[in-house]
Amino acid sequence: MAKKAVLFDLDDTLLWDERSVKEAFEATCKYAEEKTAIPYLKLEEAVRSEARKLYESYETFAFTKMIGINPFEGLWALFRAGDHPSFRQLEALAPGYRKDSWTKGLKSLGVDDEALGAELAEMFPAERRSRPIVYEETFRLLDALKGKYKLLLLTNGSPDLQKEKLAGVPELAPYFDEIIISGEFGEGKPAASIFRHALERLGIEPEDGIMVGDKLTTDILGANTIGMTSVWVNRDGKTRNDDIVPDHEISHLEQLIPLLQ
């Protein structure tokens, strides 16, 4: 396939966000286990559950879903950037959301301790921020592509949080000719509008680009919608139905190179 540009998702495509979050939960919940004797995995499960319920109860939920901000990003995001009024609502909600998620998680397991909930609510963001993890092949792939293709990063999320993730791995952003964050654009993947915006920024047509991402419902669906070649990064051997069908499926980023050649 003769392509001019490669578009990449960020989280769990180039950055190993899922591992960063998992390790932050583990560190925070193990600290709580020492104080409460609650098994750390049980607390993680409870906090994730309470966080989801709270997140979905806010009037900002439709906006966060449209932009592509998940409940666990809300547990460490500050939401200080972004022009949309919903970001100001999220900024005001965030401290209480963090504290309530942890406090309710503890309480659901028989520990009614608001002070500990508040402590854990501040510990988790610090643990997450200390873990900017990239996949071992990320930079090898980008080195192989840089200069041969236009490179664009197309990521869903809050502007300040996605920029903070990139700042945590400062070598990453310079590889890209363009970086588009859904919270700045005003709509998230899989909306056709953000993909067309990306193509306009690159000055190419859909057939000239290829989208690489780990999520069928955002990265692959959006690329398919506008007729751009889609590559699904399926590292964990997930099964899929035929509702959303990628043009290609890979389990390792460097498998992209022979596809492009």
PLY file of the C-alpha trace (Angstrom):
ply
format ascii 1.0
element vertex 261
property float x
property float y
property float z
element edge 260
property int vertex1
property int vertex2
end_header
0.00 0.00 0.00
1.51 3.33 -1.07
0.76 5.69 1.81
1.86 9.23 2.53
0.93 9.43 6.22
0.49 7.30 9.32
-1.96 8.37 12.02
-1.47 6.93 15.51
-3.63 6.66 18.57
-1.75 7.41 21.82
-3.10 5.48 24.82
-2.44 1.74 24.69
-1.06 2.08 21.19
2.19 3.99 21.78
1.89 4.66 25.52
1.07 1.72 27.79
-1.58 3.59 29.72
-3.41 0.49 30.95
-0.26 -0.74 32.70
0.43 2.69 34.20
-3.07 2.84 35.67
-2.92 -0.76 36.90
0.40 -0.20 38.67
-0.86 3.04 40.22
-3.91 1.23 41.58
-1.72 -1.56 42.91
0.62 0.79 44.75
-2.22 2.85 46.23
-4.35 -0.13 47.21
-1.41 -1.97 48.80
-0.81 1.09 50.97
-4.48 0.96 51.97
-4.22 -2.79 52.65
-1.54 -2.13 55.26
-3.91 0.22 57.07
-7.19 -1.65 56.66
-6.36 -5.31 55.88
-8.58 -5.04 52.77
-6.98 -7.15 50.01
-5.61 -4.68 47.50
-7.28 -6.29 44.48
-10.68 -6.13 46.17
-10.21 -2.43 46.87
-9.14 -1.74 43.30
-12.25 -3.50 42.01
-14.48 -1.57 44.43
-12.95 1.83 43.62
-13.19 1.21 39.88
-16.86 0.29 40.32
-17.68 3.33 42.47
-15.75 5.62 40.14
-17.72 4.42 37.11
-21.05 4.92 38.89
-20.14 8.42 40.04
-18.72 9.38 36.65
-21.88 8.30 34.85
-24.07 10.21 37.34
-22.63 13.63 36.48
-24.24 15.85 33.86
-20.81 16.02 32.20
-20.94 12.31 31.33
-22.28 12.74 27.80
-19.51 15.25 27.07
-16.74 13.05 28.49
-18.05 10.10 26.51
-18.11 12.15 23.32
-14.58 13.49 23.87
-13.30 10.10 25.02
-12.28 10.63 28.67
-12.68 7.52 30.80
-13.50 7.37 34.53
-9.97 6.43 35.58
-8.44 9.38 33.78
-10.83 11.43 35.89
-9.12 10.03 38.99
-5.95 11.99 38.18
-6.90 14.63 35.59
-7.04 18.32 36.56
-9.18 19.50 33.59
-7.64 22.97 33.67
-7.44 23.33 29.88
-10.03 23.21 27.10
-12.44 25.90 25.96
-15.68 23.95 26.32
-17.72 24.94 29.43
-17.88 21.27 30.44
-14.17 21.37 31.21
-14.84 24.01 33.87
-17.51 21.77 35.35
-15.09 18.84 35.33
-12.39 20.96 36.95
-14.79 21.80 39.78
-16.01 18.20 40.12
-12.62 16.48 40.01
-11.43 16.85 43.64
-14.73 15.59 45.05
-14.92 12.84 42.46
-11.49 11.53 43.42
-12.23 11.62 47.13
-15.72 10.12 46.83
-14.55 7.29 44.56
-11.97 6.14 47.09
-14.12 6.79 50.17
-17.09 4.93 48.71
-14.82 2.09 47.59
-13.54 1.70 51.14
-17.02 1.97 52.61
-18.39 -0.73 50.29
-15.85 -3.07 51.89
-16.71 -2.12 55.47
-14.21 0.71 56.12
-15.85 4.08 56.76
-12.81 6.36 56.79
-13.15 9.65 54.95
-9.66 10.80 55.88
-8.10 7.69 54.38
-10.26 8.08 51.29
-8.96 11.64 50.88
-5.37 10.45 51.34
-5.72 7.70 48.74
-7.42 10.15 46.36
-4.24 12.24 46.33
-1.87 9.28 46.37
-3.27 7.68 43.22
-2.59 10.68 40.92
0.99 10.90 42.21
1.51 7.18 41.58
0.05 7.46 38.08
2.16 10.50 37.22
5.32 8.63 38.24
4.66 5.90 35.64
4.94 7.17 32.04
5.39 3.80 30.30
5.89 3.26 26.57
5.87 -0.04 24.72
9.35 -1.41 24.07
8.91 -1.17 20.28
7.37 2.33 20.14
10.52 4.29 19.39
11.96 1.65 17.06
8.85 1.92 14.92
8.78 5.71 14.93
12.47 5.82 14.02
11.72 3.55 11.06
8.87 5.77 9.84
10.17 9.27 10.56
11.14 11.08 7.36
9.42 8.51 5.15
5.83 9.38 6.08
3.97 12.27 7.59
3.13 11.29 11.17
0.08 12.48 13.10
-1.01 11.71 16.65
-4.80 11.53 17.00
-5.82 11.09 20.63
-9.05 11.30 22.58
-8.95 13.03 25.94
-8.67 16.17 28.01
-6.12 18.62 26.55
-4.08 19.09 29.71
-4.03 15.39 30.57
-2.96 14.22 27.11
-0.27 16.90 27.01
0.87 15.82 30.47
1.15 12.23 29.25
3.29 13.42 26.35
5.41 15.58 28.65
6.09 12.48 30.74
7.80 10.95 27.70
9.38 14.06 26.13
11.04 12.12 23.31
7.65 11.18 21.82
6.01 14.40 20.60
8.89 15.53 18.32
8.27 12.56 16.03
4.90 13.97 14.97
4.16 16.56 12.32
0.74 17.16 13.88
-0.90 16.35 17.23
-4.69 16.50 17.53
-6.45 16.12 20.89
-10.20 15.59 20.89
-10.75 17.96 23.83
-9.21 20.79 21.81
-11.03 19.91 18.60
-14.44 19.56 20.26
-15.34 16.05 19.20
-13.66 12.69 19.68
-13.00 9.52 17.74
-14.86 7.83 16.05
-16.52 11.01 14.73
-15.78 11.45 11.04
-15.20 15.17 11.66
-12.02 14.70 13.70
-10.60 12.27 11.14
-11.35 14.69 8.29
-9.72 17.46 10.33
-6.62 15.28 10.68
-6.49 14.71 6.92
-6.84 18.44 6.29
-3.95 19.17 8.65
-1.81 16.69 6.73
-3.06 17.82 3.31
-3.94 14.29 2.18
-6.94 12.27 1.02
-8.32 9.27 2.98
-6.65 6.76 0.68
-3.26 8.36 1.38
-3.37 7.64 5.12
-3.43 4.72 7.51
-4.84 4.77 11.05
-3.18 2.64 13.74
-4.94 2.11 17.06
-5.98 -0.37 19.72
-9.70 0.41 19.95
-12.16 -0.91 17.39
-14.94 1.43 18.53
-12.91 4.62 18.11
-9.76 4.23 16.00
-10.92 1.57 13.58
-14.55 2.63 13.25
-13.57 6.23 12.59
-11.02 5.34 9.94
-13.42 2.94 8.26
-16.14 5.60 8.22
-14.09 7.96 6.06
-12.54 5.24 3.88
-9.04 5.30 5.39
-7.06 2.08 5.83
-7.30 0.86 9.42
-4.84 -1.22 11.42
-6.01 -2.72 14.70
-3.30 -3.26 17.32
-4.52 -6.35 19.17
-1.73 -7.21 21.59
-3.82 -9.38 23.90
-5.54 -11.59 21.35
-8.99 -10.08 21.88
-11.82 -11.58 19.89
-14.11 -9.38 17.82
-17.39 -9.75 16.01
-17.98 -8.52 12.49
-19.59 -5.20 13.48
-16.28 -3.33 13.08
-13.74 -4.95 10.78
-10.20 -3.54 10.49
-8.34 -3.74 7.20
-5.38 -5.25 9.04
-4.73 -6.70 12.49
-1.32 -6.75 14.20
-0.15 -7.85 17.63
3.07 -5.81 17.69
3.70 -2.32 16.33
6.66 -3.33 14.19
4.36 -5.59 12.17
3.18 -2.32 10.61
6.43 -1.92 8.65
5.90 -4.77 6.15
2.28 -3.65 5.70
3.48 -0.21 4.63
6.19 -1.65 2.38
0 1
1 2
2 3
3 4
4 5
5 6
6 7
7 8
8 9
9 10
10 11
11 12
12 13
13 14
14 15
15 16
16 17
17 18
18 19
19 20
20 21
21 22
22 23
23 24
24 25
25 26
26 27
27 28
28 29
29 30
30 31
31 32
32 33
33 34
34 35
35 36
36 37
37 38
38 39
39 40
40 41
41 42
42 43
43 44
44 45
45 46
46 47
47 48
48 49
49 50
50 51
51 52
52 53
53 54
54 55
55 56
56 57
57 58
58 59
59 60
60 61
61 62
62 63
63 64
64 65
65 66
66 67
67 68
68 69
69 70
70 71
71 72
72 73
73 74
74 75
75 76
76 77
77 78
78 79
79 80
80 81
81 82
82 83
83 84
84 85
85 86
86 87
87 88
88 89
89 90
90 91
91 92
92 93
93 94
94 95
95 96
96 97
97 98
98 99
99 100
100 101
101 102
102 103
103 104
104 105
105 106
106 107
107 108
108 109
109 110
110 111
111 112
112 113
113 114
114 115
115 116
116 117
117 118
118 119
119 120
120 121
121 122
122 123
123 124
124 125
125 126
126 127
127 128
128 129
129 130
130 131
131 132
132 133
133 134
134 135
135 136
136 137
137 138
138 139
139 140
140 141
141 142
142 143
143 144
144 145
145 146
146 147
147 148
148 149
149 150
150 151
151 152
152 153
153 154
154 155
155 156
156 157
157 158
158 159
159 160
160 161
161 162
162 163
163 164
164 165
165 166
166 167
167 168
168 169
169 170
170 171
171 172
172 173
173 174
174 175
175 176
176 177
177 178
178 179
179 180
180 181
181 182
182 183
183 184
184 185
185 186
186 187
187 188
188 189
189 190
190 191
191 192
192 193
193 194
194 195
195 196
196 197
197 198
198 199
199 200
200 201
201 202
202 203
203 204
204 205
205 206
206 207
207 208
208 209
209 210
210 211
211 212
212 213
213 214
214 215
215 216
216 217
217 218
218 219
219 220
220 221
221 222
222 223
223 224
224 225
225 226
226 227
227 228
228 229
229 230
230 231
231 232
232 233
233 234
234 235
235 236
236 237
237 238
238 239
239 240
240 241
241 242
242 243
243 244
244 245
245 246
246 247
247 248
248 249
249 250
250 251
251 252
252 253
253 254
254 255
255 256
256 257
257 258
258 259
259 260
